[in-house]
Amino acid sequence: MRIFRAIRQFVPIMILAVFVCRPAPARDKTDILVLKNGNEISGEIREMSRGYLSLKTDSMSTVQIKWQDVDKITSKHLFAVELSNGRIFEGSLQPGSKEGTLDVVGTDTGRDLYHLWVVEIREVEKKLWQRFSGSVSLGYTYTKASQRTQFNLNSDLGYRAESYEGNFSYETIISSSNGTKDANKSTIKLAGSRYFSGKWLFFTGAKLEHNLELELDIRTSVSVGPGYRFLRTHQSEIMLKGGLSYSHERYFEQDATNNAEGFATISVQFFKLYSPKVDLTNEFSFFPNLTTSGRFRTDFSSNLRIEVFRNFFVNFSFYDNYDSKPPSETATKHDYGFVTGVSWSFRR
């Protein structure tokens, strides 16, 4: 397919661009941290996420400090501070009047916010390039007995502003036996979310899919709807999204069809705070078809990442796709697989 060939040509360029980009000059390192053991460290606060605060210093480069070890924090620069209940405050940072608290002083002031309530701190005045994060994962296997090869590539690029988040991802699996291609699965996703000061969000996304095993030539879909974060801590996150979806699909040797669908997606993430980092993400989606009676689709994915050294991981992934009533009578209803690889990530 032309679009997937074009994307395959674009992805290496995107990866190369990430590697050759150079950061802009850093701001002044006047932020001050006082640790619970009494040590005082000055530098440039980058962010606090998943239980770690990143601080760039002159003498120690960028250090990762456990958030639970921070006693006081002071900065004249503007930050967005998000609590576990979804509330967001923006302003400069000062120690609170109570032990183990901080004040956010600005247009949206928060007083005596306990450190245990804070799940994320991000700089409001970040430069454009600092708002991006991403990862690239590669895998390859070869079996001599069956002359079977498999190549897989997963890549994603995310952008995060104060109340908005966007993400682009591309994944493909190509395998062949004795020189004959017997599996080809590719997915492109583009998604955006608008977060509110609370646990609610609004989601919109677009997806392109191709799956040789299911005899699916192409499926394009657009989804919109609300979302709700049930739980967000330094170690886990549970989110539910739901709404309506419209899809245009074509199976091999079949006419193209249009479908109206509902959708409900639940995603569950678990993080291990300390080195080596461990990240487990599970996502399940249910798509009841509103156009074809009795038809529904399900998508499930599970991805485990284990850090081997800084920013490099080994990946173990499982996917499962099911269609109860595909338009093609010869099409397989069920497709699943297990994928391994190595990955590199930045600012994630």
C-alpha positions as a printed Julia matrix, in Angstrom:
348×3 Matrix{Float64}:
   0.0     0.0    0.0
   1.32    3.43  -0.9
   0.57    5.06   2.42
   2.43    2.41   4.44
   5.4     2.53   2.07
   5.48    6.31   2.48
   5.36    6.02   6.26
   8.18    3.46   6.23
  10.28    5.96   4.31
   9.36    8.77   6.71
  10.02    6.94  10.0
  13.82    6.64   9.57
  13.94   10.36   8.79
  11.98   11.11  11.97
  14.33    8.93  14.01
  17.38   10.6   12.5
  15.94   14.04  13.22
  15.5    13.14  16.89
  19.15   12.1   17.16
  20.61   15.16  15.43
  18.47   17.74  17.23
  20.44   19.86  19.69
  18.84   21.46  22.73
  18.63   25.23  23.05
  20.6    26.97  25.82
  19.25   26.17  29.29
  17.83   28.83  31.58
  19.53   29.95  34.8
  20.01   27.25  37.45
  18.53   29.08  40.45
  15.94   26.52  41.59
  16.64   25.17  45.08
  15.84   21.76  46.54
  16.25   20.87  50.21
  16.31   17.12  50.8
  15.03   15.4   53.91
  18.63   14.61  54.93
  19.36   18.36  55.01
  21.35   18.58  51.76
  20.63   21.59  49.56
  20.96   21.37  45.77
  20.57   24.2   43.24
  19.91   23.74  39.55
  17.22   23.81  36.87
  14.08   21.81  37.58
  13.11   19.94  34.41
  10.05   18.05  35.61
   8.67   15.68  38.21
   6.88   12.6   36.93
   6.35    9.01  38.07
   7.98    9.7   41.43
  11.21   11.22  40.11
  12.25   14.87  39.94
  14.77   15.74  37.2
  17.21   18.51  38.14
  19.91   19.83  35.81
  23.01   21.0   37.67
  26.39   22.39  36.66
  28.5    19.93  38.65
  26.45   16.72  38.35
  24.72   17.15  34.98
  21.05   16.0   35.19
  20.19   14.0   38.29
  17.08   11.99  39.14
  15.86   12.54  42.71
  13.16   10.49  44.38
  10.21   12.82  45.02
   9.68   11.27  48.44
  13.19   12.47  49.44
  12.41   16.16  48.68
  11.6    18.28  51.75
  11.39   21.79  50.26
  11.34   23.19  46.74
  11.78   26.82  45.59
  11.68   28.31  42.09
  10.79   31.73  40.68
   9.86   30.18  37.32
   6.35   29.12  36.33
   5.27   25.5   36.67
   2.06   23.52  36.29
   1.52   21.32  39.35
  -0.98   18.47  38.97
  -2.5    16.62  41.92
  -3.8    13.05  42.08
  -7.41   14.36  42.01
  -6.77   16.09  38.66
  -6.52   19.68  39.97
  -3.87   21.79  38.23
  -2.2    24.9   39.72
   0.15   27.25  37.86
   2.75   29.56  39.35
   6.13   29.76  41.04
   7.09   27.22  43.73
   7.67   27.92  47.42
   7.79   25.79  50.6
   4.4    25.55  52.3
   3.69   26.59  55.86
   3.28   22.94  56.9
   5.9    20.23  56.81
   5.95   18.24  53.57
   3.92   20.81  51.59
   4.52   23.34  48.83
   2.82   26.55  47.68
   2.11   27.36  44.02
   2.0    31.16  43.79
   0.53   32.75  40.66
  -2.69   33.33  38.79
  -3.93   29.93  40.01
  -2.6    29.71  43.57
  -2.5    26.57  45.69
  -1.45   26.64  49.34
  -0.04   23.86  51.52
  -0.24   21.15  48.87
   1.12   17.96  50.39
   3.93   16.36  48.39
   2.06   13.05  48.47
  -0.77   14.68  46.5
   1.51   15.88  43.69
   1.83   13.49  40.72
   3.43   15.8   38.13
   5.32   19.08  37.9
   6.11   20.49  34.45
   7.54   23.85  33.42
   5.05   26.2   31.77
   7.74   28.15  29.96
   9.25   25.12  28.27
  10.73   25.64  24.83
   8.92   23.91  21.98
  11.41   21.05  21.62
  11.24   20.31  25.36
   7.55   19.43  25.06
   8.25   16.4   22.86
   8.94   12.86  24.03
   9.12    9.59  22.18
  10.5     6.12  21.71
  11.65    3.72  18.99
  11.54   -0.08  19.3
  13.08   -2.62  16.91
  12.95   -6.41  16.8
  14.18   -9.14  14.46
  14.01  -12.94  14.61
  15.2   -15.69  12.24
  14.49  -19.43  12.31
  16.7   -21.57  10.08
  14.51  -24.7   10.07
  11.56  -22.93   8.46
  13.55  -20.12   6.86
  11.26  -17.78   8.75
  12.09  -14.14   9.46
  10.17  -11.48  11.34
  10.83   -7.78  11.64
   8.91   -5.38  13.85
   9.13   -1.61  14.34
   7.24    0.53  16.87
   7.73    4.28  17.12
   5.82    7.1   18.73
   6.21   10.82  19.2
   4.25   12.73  21.85
   3.68   16.42  22.56
   2.47   17.77  25.9
   1.38   21.32  26.71
  -0.29   22.51  29.92
  -3.78   21.19  29.08
  -3.28   19.46  25.74
  -1.59   16.27  24.64
  -0.96   14.85  21.18
   0.56   11.58  20.02
   1.6    10.02  16.73
   2.53    6.33  16.57
   3.45    3.85  13.87
   3.9     0.11  14.27
   4.48   -2.69  11.77
   5.16   -6.42  11.82
   6.46   -8.11   8.65
   7.21  -11.85   8.54
   7.88  -14.4    5.83
   8.62  -18.13   5.48
  10.84  -19.5    2.72
  10.81  -16.07   1.08
   6.98  -15.85   0.97
   5.3   -13.12   2.99
   2.75  -14.71   5.33
   2.02  -11.88   7.76
   1.92   -8.13   7.46
   0.36   -5.94  10.12
   0.64   -2.12  10.23
  -1.09    0.55  12.27
  -0.85    4.34  12.25
  -2.44    6.38  15.05
  -2.89   10.1   15.55
  -4.59   11.19  18.79
  -5.19   14.32  20.83
  -6.61   15.0   24.28
  -7.8    18.11  26.08
  -7.42   17.8   29.86
  -9.58   19.7   32.31
  -8.76   20.65  35.91
 -10.24   17.49  37.3
 -10.26   13.91  36.11
 -12.17   14.54  32.87
 -10.75   14.91  29.36
 -11.97   15.06  25.77
 -10.41   12.67  23.27
 -10.23   12.56  19.46
  -8.23   10.19  17.31
  -7.68    8.79  13.83
  -6.33    5.37  12.89
  -5.23    3.5    9.74
  -4.92   -0.3    9.88
  -3.73   -3.07   7.57
  -3.71   -6.77   8.51
  -2.89   -9.52   6.04
  -3.87  -12.28   8.5
  -7.43  -10.86   8.77
  -7.55  -10.13   5.0
  -8.0    -6.46   5.89
  -6.6    -4.29   3.12
  -7.24   -0.98   4.88
  -9.43    0.44   7.61
  -9.53    4.16   8.39
 -11.42    5.32  11.45
 -12.09    8.5   13.41
 -13.18    8.48  17.06
 -14.34   11.19  19.48
 -15.59   11.13  23.03
 -14.95   11.92  26.7
 -12.48   10.24  29.02
 -12.06    9.87  32.77
  -8.96    9.12  34.83
 -10.06    6.9   37.7
  -6.62    6.73  39.27
  -3.29    8.49  38.89
  -0.39    8.01  41.28
   3.41    7.74  41.07
   3.01    4.02  40.4
  -0.16    3.53  38.36
  -2.79    5.09  36.13
  -6.24    3.86  35.09
  -8.18    5.66  32.35
 -11.48    5.02  30.58
 -12.5     6.51  27.22
 -15.72    6.08  25.3
 -17.74    7.58  22.49
 -18.51    7.15  18.8
 -16.37    6.03  15.88
 -16.77    6.11  12.09
 -14.78    3.71   9.91
 -14.23    3.04   6.22
 -12.84   -0.42   5.51
 -11.98   -2.64   2.58
 -11.18   -6.34   2.73
  -9.32   -8.18  -0.04
 -11.61   -8.92  -3.0
 -14.51   -7.16  -1.23
 -16.27   -3.84  -1.79
 -15.49   -1.02   0.63
 -17.99   -0.47   3.46
 -18.72    2.34   5.91
 -19.52    1.65   9.55
 -20.76    3.56  12.56
 -19.41    2.13  15.81
 -19.37    2.83  19.48
 -16.16    2.38  21.39
 -15.01    1.92  24.95
 -11.34    1.73  25.92
  -9.76    1.05  29.28
  -6.02    1.48  29.77
  -4.1     0.42  32.87
  -0.46    1.34  33.5
   1.91    0.3   36.26
   5.33    1.85  36.87
   8.24    0.7   38.99
   9.82    3.83  40.42
  13.38    2.75  41.03
  16.14    1.46  38.78
  15.8    -0.64  36.77
  12.66    1.09  35.51
   9.73   -1.18  34.67
   6.67   -0.03  32.75
   3.65   -2.26  32.08
   0.83   -0.92  29.87
  -2.4    -2.81  29.11
  -5.19   -1.53  26.87
  -8.49   -3.13  25.88
 -10.94   -1.64  23.36
 -14.47   -2.8   22.49
 -16.18   -1.64  19.27
 -19.89   -2.58  18.91
 -20.98   -2.07  15.31
 -24.05    0.17  14.97
 -24.41   -0.51  11.23
 -24.15   -4.32  11.06
 -26.29   -6.15  13.59
 -24.37   -8.61  15.77
 -20.92   -7.48  14.71
 -18.31   -6.25  17.19
 -14.53   -5.91  17.32
 -12.06   -6.08  20.19
  -8.43   -4.96  20.41
  -6.1    -5.86  23.27
  -2.44   -4.97  23.74
   0.04   -5.45  26.56
   3.55   -4.02  26.6
   6.24   -4.59  29.22
   9.4    -2.45  29.17
  12.42   -3.16  31.38
  15.32   -0.71  31.46
  18.74   -2.27  30.86
  20.64    1.02  31.05
  19.71    4.68  30.85
  16.94    5.24  28.27
  17.41    1.78  26.69
  14.87   -0.99  27.3
  13.96   -4.54  26.35
  10.33   -4.9   25.26
   7.87   -7.77  25.49
   4.52   -7.17  23.76
   1.34   -9.15  23.13
  -1.54   -8.16  20.84
  -4.95   -9.7   20.15
  -7.47   -8.57  17.5
 -10.92  -10.09  17.05
 -13.8    -9.41  14.62
 -17.02  -11.36  15.19
 -18.42  -10.87  11.68
 -15.83   -9.72   9.08
 -17.27   -8.75   5.65
 -15.17  -11.42   3.93
 -16.43  -15.0    4.47
 -12.91  -16.39   4.1
 -11.31  -13.92   6.52
  -9.9   -15.11   9.84
 -11.77  -13.66  12.8
  -8.89  -13.81  15.25
  -5.28  -12.62  15.11
  -2.77  -12.52  17.97
   0.97  -12.47  18.42
   3.92  -12.01  20.76
   6.7    -9.54  19.91
  10.07   -8.82  21.52
  12.6    -6.1   20.81
  14.84   -3.38  22.17
  13.87    0.27  22.44
  15.28    3.71  23.08
  13.28    6.58  24.54
  13.82   10.27  25.27
  12.13   12.34  27.99
   9.95    9.39  28.97
